[in-house]
Amino acid sequence: MSAGMASGEAGALALSLESQAGWLELWYEPWRRMHPGWLDDAAQGDPDHATAHWLARFCAPGPSLRIAYRWFCSRFGIDAEAPLPLDRLAALPAHLPLDGDALDRAALALGRVAHASHCLAGARRDLADLFSPQRGDAPMWRDALRQAKARPLRPEGSLPPSGSADIDLRRWALPLMGRLIEDALPGAWSRVRLRCDPRLFHAATIAPQLPDSAAALRRQAWRIWRTGAAGPAQPAPTP
C-alpha cells in the first residue's frame, strides 16, 4: 500500500470518527448547541420552581447534565429509549451540516429552489418579483432558478408558499428536512430541530414529502441541504 493511500485512508477514518462523535453528542446530549428559544418557551409554559432550575442549568450545559437526559427528553418530546443506530449513519450524506445557522441556511436554500420550481411549472409571472432591483437577494434567487431549471424540486403534499419571504420559505422547508433525516435515521429530527429557532415551527403545516421511489429527488434535496448550509450567512428570521 502506498503512503498516499495509507494517508487517505487514515484521513477518512479520522473524519468518520469525528462524524460519529458529532452524532453521539447530538443523540445523548441534545441540549448542546440548542437554540435558547426552546428553553425560554419551556420556562414560560411551566411556573414550577424545580423545572425552572433545571431549564436554567441547560443554558450552560456541562457533563453533569447527563443525569438529566431522560428528564430533558421527556420535556422536549424525544424518545430517550431509542439508541443511536450507528449502522444507519451511512444512509446520510457524510459530514451533514447540523449547526443552527447551517440548518437555517439549508432550509432557505431548499425553500428557494422549491419556490422557483413551482414558478417554472405554472407561476412564471411570480419570477419577475424575485429579480426586482429592490431586492438584495437576487443572486441567491438566480442560483435557485438555475438549480430548478436543471432539476425541479417538487415534493408531494404542501406546496411552497405563494410569496418569497425568507421566513415563510424556512417554515415550509424545515418539515421537509425533518422528513428527509427522519427517514434515514429515525429519532434524529426530534434532536436536530432543537438547533433551529422554535418560532419557525409555530405555524402548523402539512409537511412536504419526497416519495420513497424518488431517489434522484432525495439526492437533490440532500445536495441542496449541504451546499445551502455552506453558503453565505442570511439575515436572522424575524417572524
LOVEXDREN-874496 format. One record per atom (N, C-alpha, C): atom name; residue in one letter; y, x, z. Coordinates in steps of 0.1 Angstrom, whole numbers, always signed. Layout:
LOVEXDREN-874496
(CA; a; (Y; X; Z))
...
END
This chain:
LOVEXDREN-874496
(N; m; (-12; +9; +0))
(CA; m; (+0; +0; +0))
(C; m; (+12; +9; +0))
(N; s; (+22; +6; -9))
(CA; s; (+34; +14; -10))
(C; s; (+43; +12; +2))
(N; a; (+52; +21; +4))
(CA; a; (+61; +20; +15))
(C; a; (+70; +8; +13))
(N; g; (+74; +5; +0))
(CA; g; (+83; -6; -2))
(C; g; (+76; -19; +1))
(N; m; (+63; -21; -3))
(CA; m; (+56; -33; +0))
(C; m; (+54; -35; +15))
(N; a; (+52; -24; +22))
(CA; a; (+50; -25; +37))
(C; a; (+63; -29; +43))
(N; s; (+74; -23; +38))
(CA; s; (+87; -27; +44))
(C; s; (+90; -42; +41))
(N; g; (+87; -46; +29))
(CA; g; (+90; -60; +26))
(C; g; (+82; -70; +34))
(N; e; (+69; -66; +37))
(CA; e; (+60; -75; +45))
(C; e; (+65; -75; +59))
(N; a; (+70; -63; +64))
(CA; a; (+75; -63; +78))
(C; a; (+87; -71; +79))
(N; g; (+96; -71; +69))
(CA; g; (+108; -79; +69))
(C; g; (+105; -94; +69))
(N; a; (+95; -97; +61))
(CA; a; (+91; -112; +60))
(C; a; (+86; -116; +73))
(N; l; (+78; -108; +80))
(CA; l; (+72; -111; +93))
(C; l; (+83; -113; +103))
(N; a; (+93; -104; +103))
(CA; a; (+103; -105; +113))
(C; a; (+111; -118; +111))
(N; l; (+114; -121; +98))
(CA; l; (+121; -133; +95))
(C; l; (+113; -146; +99))
(N; s; (+100; -145; +97))
(CA; s; (+91; -156; +101))
(C; s; (+91; -158; +116))
(N; l; (+91; -147; +123))
(CA; l; (+91; -148; +138))
(C; l; (+104; -153; +143))
(N; e; (+115; -149; +136))
(CA; e; (+128; -154; +140))
(C; e; (+130; -169; +138))
(N; s; (+124; -173; +126))
(CA; s; (+125; -187; +123))
(C; s; (+117; -195; +133))
(N; q; (+105; -191; +137))
(CA; q; (+97; -198; +147))
(C; q; (+104; -198; +160))
(N; a; (+110; -187; +164))
(CA; a; (+117; -187; +177))
(C; a; (+128; -197; +177))
(N; g; (+135; -199; +166))
(CA; g; (+146; -209; +165))
(C; g; (+140; -223; +167))
(N; w; (+129; -225; +161))
(CA; w; (+123; -239; +162))
(C; w; (+118; -241; +176))
(N; l; (+112; -231; +182))
(CA; l; (+108; -232; +196))
(C; l; (+119; -235; +206))
(N; e; (+131; -229; +203))
(CA; e; (+142; -231; +212))
(C; e; (+147; -246; +210))
(N; l; (+148; -250; +197))
(CA; l; (+152; -264; +194))
(C; l; (+143; -274; +200))
(N; w; (+130; -271; +200))
(CA; w; (+120; -281; +204))
(C; w; (+119; -282; +220))
(N; y; (+119; -271; +226))
(CA; y; (+117; -271; +241))
(C; y; (+130; -269; +249))
(N; e; (+141; -266; +242))
(CA; e; (+154; -266; +249))
(C; e; (+164; -273; +239))
(N; p; (+162; -286; +237))
(CA; p; (+170; -293; +226))
(C; p; (+185; -294; +230))
(N; w; (+188; -291; +243))
(CA; w; (+202; -292; +247))
(C; w; (+210; -280; +242))
(N; r; (+204; -269; +237))
(CA; r; (+211; -258; +233))
(C; r; (+218; -261; +220))
(N; r; (+231; -258; +219))
(CA; r; (+239; -260; +207))
(C; r; (+241; -275; +204))
(N; m; (+238; -284; +213))
(CA; m; (+241; -298; +210))
(C; m; (+256; -301; +210))
(N; h; (+259; -311; +203))
(CA; h; (+273; -315; +202))
(C; h; (+278; -321; +216))
(N; p; (+289; -316; +222))
(CA; p; (+293; -321; +235))
(C; p; (+295; -336; +235))
(N; g; (+297; -342; +224))
(CA; g; (+300; -357; +224))
(C; g; (+288; -365; +229))
(N; w; (+276; -360; +227))
(CA; w; (+264; -367; +233))
(C; w; (+264; -367; +248))
(N; l; (+268; -356; +254))
(CA; l; (+269; -356; +269))
(C; l; (+280; -365; +274))
(N; d; (+292; -365; +266))
(CA; d; (+303; -374; +270))
(C; d; (+299; -388; +270))
(N; d; (+292; -392; +259))
(CA; d; (+288; -406; +257))
(C; d; (+278; -410; +268))
(N; a; (+269; -401; +271))
(CA; a; (+259; -404; +282))
(C; a; (+265; -406; +295))
(N; a; (+275; -397; +298))
(CA; a; (+282; -398; +311))
(C; a; (+290; -411; +313))
(N; q; (+296; -415; +302))
(CA; q; (+304; -427; +302))
(C; q; (+296; -440; +304))
(N; g; (+283; -439; +299))
(CA; g; (+275; -450; +300))
(C; g; (+267; -452; +312))
(N; d; (+268; -442; +321))
(CA; d; (+260; -442; +334))
(C; d; (+268; -437; +345))
(N; p; (+273; -445; +354))
(CA; p; (+281; -440; +365))
(C; p; (+273; -434; +377))
(N; d; (+260; -433; +376))
(CA; d; (+252; -427; +387))
(C; d; (+256; -413; +389))
(N; h; (+258; -409; +402))
(CA; h; (+262; -396; +405))
(C; h; (+252; -385; +401))
(N; a; (+239; -388; +404))
(CA; a; (+228; -378; +400))
(C; a; (+228; -376; +385))
(N; t; (+230; -386; +378))
(CA; t; (+230; -385; +363))
(C; t; (+241; -376; +359))
(N; a; (+253; -379; +364))
(CA; a; (+265; -371; +361))
(C; a; (+263; -356; +364))
(N; h; (+256; -354; +376))
(CA; h; (+254; -340; +380))
(C; h; (+245; -333; +369))
(N; w; (+235; -339; +365))
(CA; w; (+226; -332; +355))
(C; w; (+233; -331; +342))
(N; l; (+240; -341; +337))
(CA; l; (+247; -340; +325))
(C; l; (+257; -329; +325))
(N; a; (+264; -327; +336))
(CA; a; (+274; -317; +337))
(C; a; (+267; -303; +336))
(N; r; (+255; -302; +341))
(CA; r; (+248; -289; +341))
(C; r; (+244; -285; +326))
(N; f; (+241; -295; +318))
(CA; f; (+237; -293; +304))
(C; f; (+249; -288; +296))
(N; c; (+261; -289; +301))
(CA; c; (+273; -284; +294))
(C; c; (+273; -269; +293))
(N; a; (+266; -262; +302))
(CA; a; (+265; -247; +302))
(C; a; (+250; -244; +305))
(N; p; (+241; -247; +296))
(CA; p; (+227; -246; +299))
(C; p; (+222; -232; +301))
(N; g; (+212; -231; +310))
(CA; g; (+205; -218; +312))
(C; g; (+190; -221; +313))
(N; p; (+182; -210; +316))
(CA; p; (+168; -211; +316))
(C; p; (+163; -221; +327))
(N; s; (+171; -222; +338))
(CA; s; (+166; -231; +349))
(C; s; (+165; -246; +345))
(N; l; (+172; -249; +334))
(CA; l; (+172; -263; +330))
(C; l; (+159; -268; +323))
(N; r; (+150; -258; +321))
(CA; r; (+138; -262; +315))
(C; r; (+130; -272; +324))
(N; i; (+133; -271; +337))
(CA; i; (+126; -280; +346))
(C; i; (+130; -295; +344))
(N; a; (+141; -297; +337))
(CA; a; (+147; -310; +335))
(C; a; (+144; -314; +320))
(N; y; (+134; -308; +314))
(CA; y; (+131; -311; +300))
(C; y; (+127; -325; +298))
(N; r; (+118; -330; +306))
(CA; r; (+114; -344; +304))
(C; r; (+125; -354; +307))
(N; w; (+133; -351; +317))
(CA; w; (+144; -360; +320))
(C; w; (+154; -360; +308))
(N; f; (+157; -349; +303))
(CA; f; (+166; -348; +291))
(C; f; (+160; -356; +280))
(N; c; (+147; -354; +277))
(CA; c; (+141; -361; +265))
(C; c; (+141; -376; +267))
(N; s; (+139; -380; +279))
(CA; s; (+139; -395; +282))
(C; s; (+153; -400; +280))
(N; r; (+163; -392; +284))
(CA; r; (+177; -396; +283))
(C; r; (+182; -398; +269))
(N; f; (+177; -389; +260))
(CA; f; (+182; -388; +246))
(C; f; (+172; -392; +236))
(N; g; (+162; -400; +240))
(CA; g; (+152; -406; +230))
(C; g; (+143; -396; +223))
(N; i; (+139; -386; +230))
(CA; i; (+130; -376; +224))
(C; i; (+116; -377; +230))
(N; d; (+106; -376; +222))
(CA; d; (+92; -376; +227))
(C; d; (+88; -363; +233))
(N; a; (+88; -362; +247))
(CA; a; (+86; -350; +254))
(C; a; (+71; -346; +253))
(N; e; (+62; -355; +249))
(CA; e; (+48; -351; +248))
(C; e; (+44; -345; +235))
(N; a; (+53; -346; +225))
(CA; a; (+49; -341; +212))
(C; a; (+51; -326; +212))
(N; p; (+41; -318; +209))
(CA; p; (+42; -304; +208))
(C; p; (+48; -300; +194))
(N; l; (+54; -288; +194))
(CA; l; (+59; -283; +181))
(C; l; (+47; -280; +172))
(N; p; (+46; -287; +160))
(CA; p; (+34; -285; +151))
(C; p; (+37; -272; +143))
(N; l; (+34; -261; +148))
(CA; l; (+38; -248; +141))
(C; l; (+31; -248; +127))
(N; d; (+19; -254; +126))
(CA; d; (+13; -253; +113))
(C; d; (+20; -261; +102))
(N; r; (+30; -269; +106))
(CA; r; (+37; -277; +96))
(C; r; (+51; -271; +92))
(N; l; (+54; -260; +99))
(CA; l; (+67; -254; +95))
(C; l; (+67; -249; +81))
(N; a; (+56; -246; +75))
(CA; a; (+55; -241; +61))
(C; a; (+60; -252; +52))
(N; a; (+60; -265; +56))
(CA; a; (+64; -276; +47))
(C; a; (+80; -276; +46))
(N; l; (+86; -269; +55))
(CA; l; (+101; -269; +55))
(C; l; (+106; -256; +47))
(N; p; (+118; -257; +41))
(CA; p; (+124; -245; +35))
(C; p; (+125; -234; +45))
(N; a; (+123; -222; +41))
(CA; a; (+124; -211; +51))
(C; a; (+139; -210; +55))
(N; h; (+141; -207; +68))
(CA; h; (+154; -205; +74))
(C; h; (+164; -216; +71))
(N; l; (+159; -228; +73))
(CA; l; (+168; -240; +71))
(C; l; (+179; -240; +81))
(N; p; (+192; -241; +76))
(CA; p; (+203; -241; +85))
(C; p; (+203; -253; +94))
(N; l; (+204; -251; +107))
(CA; l; (+203; -262; +116))
(C; l; (+215; -262; +126))
(N; d; (+224; -254; +125))
(CA; d; (+236; -254; +134))
(C; d; (+244; -266; +131))
(N; g; (+252; -271; +140))
(CA; g; (+260; -283; +138))
(C; g; (+269; -282; +126))
(N; d; (+277; -271; +125))
(CA; d; (+286; -270; +114))
(C; d; (+279; -270; +100))
(N; a; (+267; -263; +100))
(CA; a; (+259; -263; +88))
(C; a; (+254; -276; +84))
(N; l; (+249; -284; +94))
(CA; l; (+244; -298; +92))
(C; l; (+255; -306; +86))
(N; d; (+267; -305; +92))
(CA; d; (+279; -312; +87))
(C; d; (+282; -310; +73))
(N; r; (+282; -297; +69))
(CA; r; (+285; -293; +55))
(C; r; (+274; -298; +46))
(N; a; (+261; -297; +51))
(CA; a; (+250; -302; +42))
(C; a; (+251; -317; +40))
(N; a; (+254; -324; +50))
(CA; a; (+255; -339; +49))
(C; a; (+266; -342; +39))
(N; l; (+277; -336; +39))
(CA; l; (+288; -338; +30))
(C; l; (+284; -335; +16))
(N; a; (+277; -324; +14))
(CA; a; (+273; -320; +1))
(C; a; (+263; -330; -5))
(N; l; (+253; -334; +3))
(CA; l; (+244; -344; -2))
(C; l; (+251; -357; -5))
(N; g; (+260; -361; +3))
(CA; g; (+268; -374; +0))
(C; g; (+276; -373; -13))
(N; r; (+282; -361; -15))
(CA; r; (+289; -360; -28))
(C; r; (+281; -360; -40))
(N; v; (+269; -353; -40))
(CA; v; (+261; -353; -51))
(C; v; (+255; -367; -54))
(N; a; (+251; -374; -43))
(CA; a; (+246; -388; -45))
(C; a; (+257; -397; -50))
(N; h; (+270; -396; -45))
(CA; h; (+281; -404; -50))
(C; h; (+284; -401; -64))
(N; a; (+284; -389; -68))
(CA; a; (+286; -385; -82))
(C; a; (+275; -391; -91))
(N; s; (+263; -390; -86))
(CA; s; (+251; -395; -94))
(C; s; (+253; -410; -96))
(N; h; (+257; -417; -85))
(CA; h; (+260; -432; -86))
(C; h; (+271; -435; -96))
(N; c; (+281; -427; -96))
(CA; c; (+292; -429; -106))
(C; c; (+287; -427; -120))
(N; l; (+280; -417; -122))
(CA; l; (+275; -414; -136))
(C; l; (+265; -425; -141))
(N; a; (+259; -432; -131))
(CA; a; (+249; -443; -135))
(C; a; (+256; -456; -139))
(N; g; (+269; -457; -136))
(CA; g; (+275; -470; -139))
(C; g; (+289; -473; -133))
(N; a; (+294; -463; -126))
(CA; a; (+307; -465; -120))
(C; a; (+316; -453; -124))
(N; r; (+316; -451; -137))
(CA; r; (+323; -439; -142))
(C; r; (+338; -440; -139))
(N; r; (+344; -451; -138))
(CA; r; (+358; -452; -135))
(C; r; (+362; -446; -122))
(N; d; (+352; -446; -113))
(CA; d; (+355; -440; -99))
(C; d; (+355; -425; -100))
(N; l; (+350; -419; -111))
(CA; l; (+350; -405; -112))
(C; l; (+365; -399; -113))
(N; a; (+373; -407; -119))
(CA; a; (+387; -402; -121))
(C; a; (+394; -400; -108))
(N; d; (+391; -408; -98))
(CA; d; (+397; -407; -85))
(C; d; (+393; -394; -78))
(N; l; (+381; -389; -81))
(CA; l; (+376; -377; -75))
(C; l; (+384; -364; -79))
(N; f; (+391; -365; -90))
(CA; f; (+397; -353; -95))
(C; f; (+412; -355; -96))
(N; s; (+417; -364; -87))
(CA; s; (+432; -366; -86))
(C; s; (+439; -353; -82))
(N; p; (+451; -350; -87))
(CA; p; (+458; -339; -83))
(C; p; (+462; -339; -68))
(N; q; (+462; -351; -62))
(CA; q; (+465; -352; -48))
(C; q; (+453; -348; -39))
(N; r; (+442; -347; -44))
(CA; r; (+430; -343; -36))
(C; r; (+429; -328; -35))
(N; g; (+425; -324; -23))
(CA; g; (+423; -309; -21))
(C; g; (+409; -305; -22))
(N; d; (+400; -314; -25))
(CA; d; (+386; -311; -26))
(C; d; (+380; -312; -40))
(N; a; (+389; -312; -50))
(CA; a; (+384; -313; -64))
(C; a; (+374; -303; -68))
(N; p; (+375; -290; -63))
(CA; p; (+365; -280; -67))
(C; p; (+351; -284; -62))
(N; m; (+350; -290; -50))
(CA; m; (+337; -294; -44))
(C; m; (+331; -306; -52))
(N; w; (+340; -315; -57))
(CA; w; (+336; -326; -65))
(C; w; (+331; -321; -78))
(N; r; (+338; -312; -84))
(CA; r; (+333; -306; -97))
(C; r; (+319; -301; -96))
(N; d; (+316; -294; -85))
(CA; d; (+303; -288; -83))
(C; d; (+293; -299; -81))
(N; a; (+297; -310; -73))
(CA; a; (+288; -321; -71))
(C; a; (+285; -328; -84))
(N; l; (+295; -329; -93))
(CA; l; (+293; -336; -106))
(C; l; (+284; -328; -114))
(N; r; (+285; -315; -114))
(CA; r; (+277; -306; -122))
(C; r; (+262; -308; -117))
(N; q; (+260; -308; -104))
(CA; q; (+246; -310; -99))
(C; q; (+241; -324; -103))
(N; a; (+249; -334; -102))
(CA; a; (+245; -347; -105))
(C; a; (+241; -349; -120))
(N; k; (+248; -342; -129))
(CA; k; (+245; -343; -143))
(C; k; (+232; -335; -146))
(N; a; (+230; -324; -139))
(CA; a; (+217; -317; -141))
(C; a; (+205; -324; -136))
(N; r; (+206; -330; -124))
(CA; r; (+195; -338; -118))
(C; r; (+201; -348; -109))
(N; p; (+202; -361; -113))
(CA; p; (+208; -371; -104))
(C; p; (+201; -372; -91))
(N; l; (+208; -374; -80))
(CA; l; (+202; -377; -67))
(C; l; (+204; -392; -64))
(N; r; (+194; -400; -67))
(CA; r; (+195; -414; -65))
(C; r; (+183; -419; -56))
(N; p; (+184; -418; -43))
(CA; p; (+173; -422; -34))
(C; p; (+172; -437; -34))
(N; e; (+161; -442; -28))
(CA; e; (+159; -457; -27))
(C; e; (+166; -461; -14))
(N; g; (+168; -475; -14))
(CA; g; (+174; -480; -2))
(C; g; (+189; -481; -3))
(N; s; (+196; -476; +7))
(CA; s; (+211; -477; +8))
(C; s; (+217; -469; -3))
(N; l; (+227; -476; -10))
(CA; l; (+235; -469; -20))
(C; l; (+245; -460; -13))
(N; p; (+250; -450; -20))
(CA; p; (+261; -442; -14))
(C; p; (+273; -451; -12))
(N; p; (+282; -447; -3))
(CA; p; (+294; -455; +0))
(C; p; (+302; -456; -13))
(N; s; (+309; -468; -14))
(CA; s; (+317; -470; -26))
(C; s; (+329; -461; -27))
(N; g; (+334; -457; -15))
(CA; g; (+345; -448; -15))
(C; g; (+340; -433; -14))
(N; s; (+350; -424; -14))
(CA; s; (+346; -410; -14))
(C; s; (+351; -403; -2))
(N; a; (+354; -411; +9))
(CA; a; (+359; -405; +21))
(C; a; (+348; -396; +28))
(N; d; (+351; -384; +32))
(CA; d; (+342; -375; +38))
(C; d; (+333; -381; +49))
(N; i; (+340; -388; +58))
(CA; i; (+333; -394; +70))
(C; i; (+322; -404; +65))
(N; d; (+325; -412; +55))
(CA; d; (+315; -422; +50))
(C; d; (+304; -415; +43))
(N; l; (+307; -404; +36))
(CA; l; (+296; -397; +29))
(C; l; (+287; -390; +39))
(N; r; (+292; -385; +50))
(CA; r; (+284; -378; +60))
(C; r; (+275; -389; +67))
(N; r; (+281; -400; +70))
(CA; r; (+273; -411; +77))
(C; r; (+262; -416; +68))
(N; w; (+264; -416; +55))
(CA; w; (+254; -421; +46))
(C; w; (+243; -410; +45))
(N; a; (+246; -397; +45))
(CA; a; (+237; -387; +42))
(C; a; (+228; -383; +54))
(N; l; (+233; -384; +66))
(CA; l; (+226; -380; +78))
(C; l; (+212; -387; +79))
(N; p; (+212; -400; +77))
(CA; p; (+198; -406; +78))
(C; p; (+189; -401; +67))
(N; l; (+194; -398; +56))
(CA; l; (+186; -392; +45))
(C; l; (+180; -378; +50))
(N; m; (+189; -370; +56))
(CA; m; (+185; -357; +61))
(C; m; (+174; -359; +72))
(N; g; (+176; -369; +80))
(CA; g; (+167; -372; +91))
(C; g; (+153; -376; +85))
(N; r; (+153; -384; +75))
(CA; r; (+140; -388; +69))
(C; r; (+133; -376; +62))
(N; l; (+141; -367; +56))
(CA; l; (+135; -356; +50))
(C; l; (+128; -347; +60))
(N; i; (+135; -344; +70))
(CA; i; (+130; -334; +80))
(C; i; (+119; -340; +89))
(N; e; (+120; -353; +91))
(CA; e; (+110; -360; +100))
(C; e; (+97; -362; +92))
(N; d; (+98; -364; +79))
(CA; d; (+85; -365; +71))
(C; d; (+78; -351; +71))
(N; a; (+86; -341; +71))
(CA; a; (+79; -327; +71))
(C; a; (+75; -323; +84))
(N; l; (+83; -326; +95))
(CA; l; (+80; -321; +108))
(C; l; (+82; -333; +118))
(N; p; (+73; -341; +121))
(CA; p; (+75; -353; +130))
(C; p; (+80; -348; +143))
(N; g; (+90; -355; +148))
(CA; g; (+96; -352; +161))
(C; g; (+109; -343; +160))
(N; a; (+111; -338; +148))
(CA; a; (+122; -328; +146))
(C; a; (+136; -335; +147))
(N; w; (+137; -346; +140))
(CA; w; (+151; -352; +138))
(C; w; (+157; -356; +152))
(N; s; (+149; -361; +161))
(CA; s; (+154; -366; +174))
(C; s; (+161; -354; +181))
(N; r; (+157; -342; +178))
(CA; r; (+163; -330; +184))
(C; r; (+174; -325; +175))
(N; v; (+172; -324; +162))
(CA; v; (+182; -318; +153))
(C; v; (+195; -327; +154))
(N; r; (+194; -340; +154))
(CA; r; (+206; -348; +154))
(C; r; (+215; -346; +165))
(N; l; (+210; -341; +176))
(CA; l; (+219; -338; +188))
(C; l; (+229; -327; +185))
(N; r; (+227; -320; +174))
(CA; r; (+237; -310; +170))
(C; r; (+248; -315; +161))
(N; c; (+247; -328; +158))
(CA; c; (+257; -335; +149))
(C; c; (+266; -343; +158))
(N; d; (+278; -346; +153))
(CA; d; (+288; -354; +161))
(C; d; (+282; -368; +162))
(N; p; (+280; -373; +175))
(CA; p; (+274; -387; +176))
(C; p; (+282; -398; +170))
(N; r; (+295; -396; +167))
(CA; r; (+303; -406; +161))
(C; r; (+298; -409; +147))
(N; l; (+291; -400; +141))
(CA; l; (+286; -402; +127))
(C; l; (+274; -411; +127))
(N; f; (+269; -415; +139))
(CA; f; (+257; -423; +140))
(C; f; (+261; -437; +145))
(N; h; (+273; -440; +147))
(CA; h; (+277; -453; +153))
(C; h; (+277; -464; +143))
(N; a; (+278; -461; +130))
(CA; a; (+277; -472; +120))
(C; a; (+263; -474; +116))
(N; a; (+257; -485; +119))
(CA; a; (+243; -488; +115))
(C; a; (+242; -489; +100))
(N; t; (+232; -483; +95))
(CA; t; (+230; -484; +80))
(C; t; (+215; -483; +77))
(N; i; (+211; -488; +66))
(CA; i; (+197; -487; +61))
(C; i; (+196; -473; +56))
(N; a; (+187; -465; +61))
(CA; a; (+185; -451; +57))
(C; a; (+181; -450; +43))
(N; p; (+188; -442; +34))
(CA; p; (+183; -439; +21))
(C; p; (+170; -431; +22))
(N; q; (+161; -433; +13))
(CA; q; (+148; -426; +13))
(C; q; (+144; -421; +0))
(N; l; (+137; -410; +0))
(CA; l; (+131; -404; -12))
(C; l; (+116; -408; -13))
(N; p; (+111; -414; -23))
(CA; p; (+97; -418; -24))
(C; p; (+88; -405; -22))
(N; d; (+76; -407; -16))
(CA; d; (+67; -396; -15))
(C; d; (+63; -390; -28))
(N; s; (+63; -398; -38))
(CA; s; (+59; -393; -52))
(C; s; (+70; -385; -58))
(N; a; (+82; -386; -53))
(CA; a; (+94; -379; -59))
(C; a; (+95; -365; -54))
(N; a; (+85; -356; -57))
(CA; a; (+85; -343; -52))
(C; a; (+98; -335; -57))
(N; a; (+101; -337; -70))
(CA; a; (+112; -329; -75))
(C; a; (+125; -333; -69))
(N; l; (+127; -346; -66))
(CA; l; (+139; -351; -59))
(C; l; (+140; -346; -45))
(N; r; (+128; -345; -38))
(CA; r; (+128; -339; -25))
(C; r; (+132; -324; -25))
(N; r; (+127; -317; -35))
(CA; r; (+131; -303; -36))
(C; r; (+146; -302; -39))
(N; q; (+151; -311; -47))
(CA; q; (+166; -310; -49))
(C; q; (+174; -313; -37))
(N; a; (+169; -323; -29))
(CA; a; (+176; -326; -16))
(C; a; (+176; -314; -7))
(N; w; (+164; -308; -6))
(CA; w; (+164; -296; +3))
(C; w; (+173; -285; -2))
(N; r; (+173; -283; -15))
(CA; r; (+182; -273; -21))
(C; r; (+197; -275; -18))
(N; i; (+201; -288; -20))
(CA; i; (+215; -292; -17))
(C; i; (+218; -289; -2))
(N; w; (+208; -293; +7))
(CA; w; (+210; -290; +21))
(C; w; (+212; -276; +24))
(N; r; (+204; -267; +18))
(CA; r; (+206; -253; +21))
(C; r; (+219; -247; +15))
(N; t; (+221; -250; +2))
(CA; t; (+233; -244; -4))
(C; t; (+246; -251; +2))
(N; g; (+245; -264; +4))
(CA; g; (+257; -270; +10))
(C; g; (+260; -265; +24))
(N; a; (+250; -262; +32))
(CA; a; (+252; -257; +45))
(C; a; (+258; -243; +45))
(N; a; (+256; -236; +34))
(CA; a; (+261; -222; +33))
(C; a; (+275; -222; +27))
(N; g; (+281; -234; +23))
(CA; g; (+293; -235; +17))
(C; g; (+305; -233; +26))
(N; p; (+317; -234; +21))
(CA; p; (+329; -232; +29))
(C; p; (+331; -243; +40))
(N; a; (+337; -240; +50))
(CA; a; (+339; -249; +61))
(C; a; (+347; -261; +56))
(N; q; (+344; -273; +62))
(CA; q; (+350; -286; +58))
(C; q; (+358; -290; +70))
(N; p; (+368; -299; +68))
(CA; p; (+376; -305; +79))
(C; p; (+366; -312; +88))
(N; a; (+369; -312; +101))
(CA; a; (+361; -319; +111))
(C; a; (+362; -334; +108))
(N; p; (+352; -342; +110))
(CA; p; (+352; -356; +108))
(C; p; (+361; -363; +118))
(N; t; (+369; -372; +114))
(CA; t; (+378; -380; +122))
(C; t; (+376; -395; +120))
(N; p; (+366; -401; +126))
(CA; p; (+363; -415; +124))
(C; p; (+375; -423; +129))
END
